Amino acid sequence: MVTESYDRWMPAWLSFVRTHARLWDEVEAQMRKDHGLTMARYDVLAQLVNAGGRLGLSDLASSVVLSPSGLSKLLDRMERSGLVRRDPDPDDARSAFATITPRGRSTVAQARHGHHAFLQRAFGDVLDDRDLADLVRVMNRIGSR
């Protein structure tokens, strides 16, 4: 039951949604223009690198913002591009691993520097240390709900 006026929190919500949409569009456009990758492909490659090069498909699915079927279709396309491969799990015939290929490692390494520089300009340079701490605190509170 809503007991408070929408006026209290609606401006913050709309600001968050609009800022997220604008920044995400800019990030996606930068990644496509500079590296020919979608953010979904970059995210999969970055998750694999951060995990040491290989993740179980269920772990990968929980790390990226895609449905399991969306991830499966994306991995099909990434396999055809030579960025990842699927390896069967020797301990469980129903499971598999996504493994980054040398081409995938090279691709994400080239993209990472430009992507992080873009994020620095669009996000990091705009906020001071207190802003960043406040933002983390607020997002953690909302995320733990």
Buried (B, 14 or more C-beta within 10 A) or exposed (E): EEEEEEEEEEEEEEEEEEEEEEEEEEBBEBBBEBBEBBBBBBBBBBBBBEBEBBBBBEEBBEBBEBEEEEBEEBBEEBBEBEBBBBEEEEEEEEEBBBBBBEEBBEBBEEBBEBBEEBBEEBBEEEEEEEEEEEEEEEEEEEEEE
